[in-house]
Amino acid sequence: MDKNVSSNAPNKWKMPLFVFFKDARSVFKLDDLSKQIIGIAFPSALAVAADPIASLIDTAFIGRLGPVELAAAGVSIALFNQASRITIFPLVSITTSFVAEEDTIEKLNIIAAENKLKENVKLTEVIMLEDHMIQDIEKGTPRENTDTPKESLAGRGEETKEIKANNEDGNSNTCKYSNVTTSTKSKEKVVKKKRHIASASTALIFGTFLGLFQAAVLIFAAKPLLSVMGVKHDSPMLAPALKYLKLRAFGAPAVLLSLAMQGIFRGFKDTTTPLYVIVSGYAINVALDPILIFKLKLGIRGAAISHVLSQYMMALTLLLMLMKKVYILPPRLKDLQIFRFLKNGGLLLLRVVAVTFCVTLAASLAARLGSIPMAAFQTCLQVWLTSSLLADGLAVAVQAILACSFAEKDYKKATSAATRTLQMGFILGMGLSLAAGFGLYFGAGIFSRNADVVRLIRIAIPFVAATQPINSLAFVFDGVNYGASDFAYSAISLVIVSMISIATEFLLYRSKHFIGIWIALTIYMTLRMLAGIWRMGTGTGPWRFLRENSMT
């Protein structure tokens, strides 16, 4: 009776939806989980921020050449970055999850093999003891201090005979106990040894081929691509833009290979190593700029060359460091996960296109309103997306931790990591909300001296500031989905969200104009966040265990 009552007692977390509030008081507690999340997230966020900072310094040097060169470089950089994002984002995302999962499984296999060897040695010790007891009994000299019952001698059955047979055949090591002890004590060293990670090898192959493909496209189709970006054949920007873009394209293989290796290191939960390499690489880029641009008088070509050299330096350094951890080539070609990468990478590519189209459409609609609304929109958009730089670090952390937890089938840790990171993301968003609100209100004049632009910026402040927590949660949910290898849901849900948002953008643009665009973007990010809440909060897909636990 008591058992039935206890089993039917209401659980505190009846619905999986309430799991988001689980252990909410611990969000400010610096326990082991928080330290692990921050340890991965902080270097990752710094690495993400290093690129725009270096680009800003790069732009300052190019700006001294003149407005035409600056505009040409700006268009070329935007085109190059967009091409890189479309090609590499899916690869980096799936690489992090697959490497973390495969690395965890291999470590578990090593530990299991160690434990099995240890158990076999213990069993061998018992068999040897029993052999000595039998010999003593046959000689009539019973052993002292032995309390092993006679029943145990017969209880070993076929297992004992098999072990003995193995010993006689020389197939089992019964004497070298010191080797086993040493192996058990050095378990961590064994785990850290250089090993084969098929997903890492696959990522490097994809990164190389995608880099070569992107370089070829940008070099041979530079002119039509720049035309699409608005640089026509009679534009004074065309000649310097072609020079910069073609030279910059030679660095595409290094850029994509570096990003692929960053995904591999993230899978190992190591975001510090890539950070050191990235900072060193961009420091070299900044140091080479004045030498190549002004001293050697290469102009805009010097800026492109310095960037390419720094990218190859980063790629080579990361490769040398990675070779200490894993074998670059797999033992067999069939071990490569080509089709798995293509399937999930294709899904995420669809997702990237959908996201890019939504934001690009909003900018296009703002441009139709005129130069003043566009200037205000572009300023607010950059501030609006600042949360992505910081929340991306949390997304990387939760992705790596979840991928390992699901591989270990440690669902308790998976739930705790997901909820803790989401709570951190919400707190981060609240802080960014205050910073963006006050920053734009009091600092709008920094971005423009035009009174109309400042007025429109202040009109958009409520949308930019209030949506920061929503944006942060939406970005962290991306990491949650990737960590659970829920790529199909992440892609399909985003496509549906984008279709609804695109229709909303057109509708609100016609009726509300500038404000309508910001209302539509708010709806877009809210739907993205709700898609993440729905998957985990309803206990579907990889989160089915939440619903099962709530029923017990």
N, C-alpha and C positions, 0 to 999 in steps of 0.2 A: 504493500500500500504506500509506504513511504517513498519507494522507488518511483511509483507512478506519479506521485505528487511532485517529486523533484524534477522528473522529466518533463512534466507539463507546466512547470513554473515559468513565468514570463522572463525572457532574457532581456538584459538591459539594451542590447543592440538587436531588437526584433527585425528591423529593416536594414539592409546593407547601406541605405542612404545615410544613416546616422554614423557610419564608420568614419566619415570625414571629421567628426567632432571628437573622435576617440583620442584620449590622452592629450587634449588640447592645451592643458595647463603645462605640459612639458615642452611646448614650443620654444620657450625661453631658457629651458634647462640644457646645460652643456654636458649632456651624457655622451656615451660612446656613439650612439646613432647620430646625434647632432654633429659630433666631431668628425665622423666619417663623411657626412653630407657636406659640411663646410670645407673639409680637407680636399674634396673633389671639386666642389662648386667654385670656390674662390679662385684657384689658379686658372680654372677654365674660363671664368668671367674676365679675368685679366687678359688672358690670351685673346679672347674675342675683342676686347677693347683695344688691344695693341694695334690691330689693323687700321681702324679708322683714325687713330692718333697719328700713326706713321703716314697715312694718306694725307692727313691735314698738313703735316710738316712738308711732305712732298709737294703738295699743292702750293704752299707758300713759296718754295723755291721756283717752281714753274711760273708762278704769278709775277716774278720779277722779270721774266722774259717779255711780258706784255699780255694784254687782254685776249688777243687772238689765240696765243699758245695756251693760255689758261683755259679758255673755253673748249679748245680742241682736246686738251688732255682730259677735261672733265667729261666730255661726251665719250671719249675712248675708254676711260676708266669705268664709267657706268655700264657701257656695253660689255666690257670684259668681265666685270663682277657679276652681271646678270647671267652671262653665259656660264660662268663658273658655278654659280649658285644652282642653276638648273641641272648641271651635269654631276656636281659633287655632293650636294646636300643629301640625296637619297643614299649614295654610297657610304658617306660618313655615318649616317644614322643606323643603317643596317649593320655596318661593320662593328660599331660599338656593341650592339646587342649580341651579335653572333660570336664575337671574340670573347666577351664576358661569359657567355653561356658555355662555349667550348672549353675555355680555360678552367672554368669551375668544374666541369665534368671530368676533365683530365686530372685535376688535382684530387677529386674524389676517388677516381680510379687508382691513383698512386697510393692514397691513404688506405683504400680497401685492400690493395695488394700487400701493403706493409702489415696491416692487421692480420690478414690471412697467413702470411709467413710467420708472424709472431705466434699465432694459434697453433700452427703446425709444429713449431719448435717446442712449444709447451707440451703438446701431445707426445712428441718424440721423447721428451724428458721423462714423462710418466711411463712410457713404454719401456725405456731403459731401466727405470727404477723397478718396474714389475719383473723384467728379465733377471735383474740381480736378486730380487726376492725369491723368484722361483729357483734360481741356482742355489741360494742359501738354504732353502727348504729341502732341496734334494740332497744337499751335503749334510743336513742336520744341524746347521748353524744359523738359527733364526737371527734376523737383524734387530738391532735395538732401535728404539725411538721411531718405529714405523707403525702407523695406525691404519694402514690401508687394508680394508677387509678383503677376504678371499673372493667375495662376490665380484669385486671390481676387476679381478683378473679375468673372469669369464664375461664380464659385462661389456668389454670392448668390441666383441664380435668381429665382424668382417673388417671394420675400420682399423683395428689393431693389426690384423693380419696384413692388410693392404700397406700400412705404414712400414711394417717389418719387411715386407717384400721389397718395397721401394728402397729401404735401407740396404738390404742385401744386394740389390742390383746396382747400388751406388747412385740412384736417382734422387735421393733425399739427403741433404746435409745434416748429419746428426751431431757432429762434433764441433763445428765452427760456430759456437754460440757467441763468440766475441763479435763476429761479423753481423749477426742479427741484432745484437745490442747496439752496435754502432749505427746500423741502418735505422733502427727505431729512434735513436736519439737524434739522428740527423735528418729526420723526416722533412723539416722545413727546408733544409738545404736541397733535398731531392726535388721538392716542389718548385724551387727557384731555378732549377737547372734549365738549360736551353732545351726547348722542346718543339715539336711540330704542332702548329695551330693552322689547320687547313683554311679557315676563314680569313686569317691574316694574309696568307699567300694569295688567296683569291682576291682580296681587296687591293693588294699591290698590283696584281695583273690588270684589274679593272681600272685602277687609278692611272696606270701607264697608258693603256689604250685610249681611255677617255681624254687624257691630256694631249696625246698626239692628234686625236680627232679634232679636239677643240682648237689646237694650234693651226691645223690645216684649214679649218673653216674660217678662222679669223684672218689668216694670211691671204687666202685666195678669194675670200668673199668680203674683204674689208670695205670696199667702196660701196656695194649695195647695202651692206649692213649699216654703214654710217648714213646712207641716204634715208633708211628707215628711221634713224634717230634724228632726222631733220637737217643733216649736213648735206646740202645739195651740191651739184657739180660746180656751180659758180660761187660757192661760199669760200671766203678767205680761210676758213677753218679746215677745209678739206685736206690740203697738203700736209700741214703739221699733224692733223689727226691720223692720216694714213701712216705717216712715219712712226708716230708713237704707238698706234695700235698693232702694226705689224711686228715691231720690235718687241713689244710687250707680249705678243702672242707666242714668241719663242720660249717664254717662261711658263706657258700653260702646263706642260708635262710636269714641271717641278712643283707648281702650285697644287695641282690635283693629287700628285703623289704625296706631297706633304700633308694635305688634308686627309688623305686616306690613312696615312700613318698616325695622324692625330686621333683618328677614330679607333685605331688599334690600341694605342696607349690608353685611351679612355676606357676601352674594354678591359684593360688590366687595372683600372681604377687609378691610373697614373696620369694626372693632368699637370703635374709640376715639371716633368721633363720637357714636354712640348712648350710650356711657358718659357723656360730658360732659352730654348732654341729659338723661339719666335722673337723674343725680346732682343737676343743677340743678332739675329738676322736683320731685323728692322733697324737696329742701331747701325749696322754696316750700311744699310740702304741710305740712311740719313747722312752718314759720313761721306759716302761716295757722291751724293747729289751735288754739292758745291764744286767738287773736284772735276767731275765729268761735265756738268752743265756750264760752268763758268771758266775754270782754269784750262780745261782742254777744249773749251768752246764748242761742245757738241750740242748745246741747246736742249731742245725737247727730247732729242734722241738720247742724250746723256741721262736724263731722268728715267727713261725706259730701260736703258742698259743697267743702271744701278739697281733698279727693282728686280730685273731678271737675274742678275748675279747674286743678289741676296736670297732670292727664292731657291736657286740651285744650292747655295750654301746650306740653307735650312733643310732642304730635302736630303742632301748627302749626310748631314750630321744626324738627322733623325734615323736615316737608314742604318748608319753605323751603330747607333745605340740600340735600334730594334734588333739587329743581327746578334746582339749579346743575349737577347731574350728568346728569340725564336729562330728556327730555320726558315730562310726565305723561300726555299722550294720545298714542296711536299714530297714525301717518299714515293708516292705514286700520283700520276696525273688524275686518276679517277677519284682521288680524295678531294679535289677541288670542288667547291660548291657553286659552280657556274650557274646552274638553273635556279638554285635557291636565291642567289643574288639577283638574277634577272627578274624573277617573279616579284620579289618584295621591292626591289629597286624600281621596277616599273610602276608599282602601286604608289610609291612615294613620289615618283616623278610626276604622276598625275596630280598628286596632292600639291606639289610645289607650283605646278602650272596654275591650278585653281586659286591658290593663295596669291600668287603674283598678279593674276588677272584682276582680282578684286581691288587690290591696292592701286594698281596701274590705272584701272578704270576710274577710280576716285580722283586721282591726280589729273587724268585727262578731262574729266568733267569740270574740275576746278579751273583748268587752263581755259576752258571755253567761256568762263565768266570774265576773263580779262587778266591782265598782268598783276593788278593789285590783289584780287582775290587769290590768284595763284601764288603770289609771294607769301601771303599770310598762311595759306594752306600748307605750303612746303615747309615753312618754319614750324608750324604746329605738328605736322606729320613727323618731323625728325624728333621732336620732343616726345610725341605720342608713342613712338617706337623705342624710346630709350630703355623701357622696361625689358625689351627683348634681349638686350645685351646682358643685363644682370640676371634675368630669369633663365636665360640660356644655360648659365652655370648650374643652377638648381636642376634644370632639365637633364643635363648631362649626368649629374650625380645620381639622380633617382633612376635614370635609365640603366646605368652600370650596376647599381645595387640591386635593382629589380631583376635584371637579367641573371645575375648570380643566384639570387634567392629562388627564382622559379626553377633554375637548373638544379638547385639543391632540394627543391620541393619544400622549402622553408616558407610556408605561406604566412606564418605569423610575422616573420621579419619583412616579407614583401608588403603586407598591409601596413605595418608600422612605418616603413620607409616611405611609402606612398603618401600616407596621411600626414606624416611629419613634414615632408617636403612641400606638400600643398599648403599646409598651415604657414610654413616659412614664406612661401610665395605670396600668400595673402598679406602677411605682415610687411613684406617687401613692397608690395603694391600700395599699401596704405602710406608708407613712408614716401614713395615716389609720387603719390597723389598730392601730398602736401608740398613737396619740392617743386613739382611741375606747376601747381596752382600759383604759389607765391612767386616762383621764378618767372613765369610768363607774365604775370600781372605787373610786377615791378621791373622786369627786365625786357619787356617787349620793345622798348626803344633801342636796345642794343642790336636787335636784328634788323630794324628798319627805322629810318627817320621820317618816313611818310606817315602822316597822321591817319590816313584811311587804312593803311596796312596794320598799324598798331591797334586801331579800333576793331578790325576784323579778328586779329589775334586774341583780343580780350573777349570777343564774343564766343570764340571757340574754347576758351579756358575751361568752362564747366564740363565739356565733353572730354577734353584732353586729360584733365585732372581726375575726374570721377571714374574714368574707365581704367585707370592704372591697376587697381586690384584685379579687375576682370582680365586685363591683358596678361598680367603675371600668372594667374591661374590657368589661362588658356595655353600659355607657353609651357608651363610645368606639366600640364596634362599631356602635351606632346611627348615629353620624356617618359611619362607613366605608360603611355600606349606603346612606345618603342621598346621600353624595358620589358614589357609583357609580350613582346613580339606580336602585338595586335596591329600589324601594318595594314591589313585589309580594312578593318573598321576605321582606322585613322584616315585612310585615303577616301573611302566611300563617304564617310560622314562629312569630310571637308568639302567634297564635291557637291553634296547636297546643300550644305551651308552656303557655299559660294553661289550656287544657282539662285537660292532665295535672296542672298545679299545683293547680287547683281541686279535682280529685278527691283529690289528695294531702292538701290542707288539711283536707277533711272527714274523711278516714281517720285522719290523725295527731291531729287534734283530739280525736276520740273515744277514742283509746288513750293519748295522751301529754299531752293538755290544753295547758297553757301552753307547755311545751317543744315539743310537737308542732307548734304553729303556727310556731315559729321554725325547726324542721327543714324544714317545708314551704316557708317563704320562702327558706331556703337552697337547697333543690332548685330552686325557681322561678328564682332569679337564676343559678344554675349552668347551667340549661338555656338561659337567655337568652344567656349567654356562649358556650356550646357551639354554639348556632345560628349565631353570628357566626364562630366558628372553623371550623365545617363549610363554610360558603359559600366563604370565602377559602382555607382550608386544603386543600380538594379541587379548587380551580381550576375552579369552575363559575360559571355566570352571567357577569357582567361580568369575572370573574377567570380566564376561560379561558386568557388569554395566559400565566398562570403555569404551567399544565400544558404548554402548547406549548413554553415556554422550557426547562422541565425535561427535555423529551424531546430537546433538541438537545445 
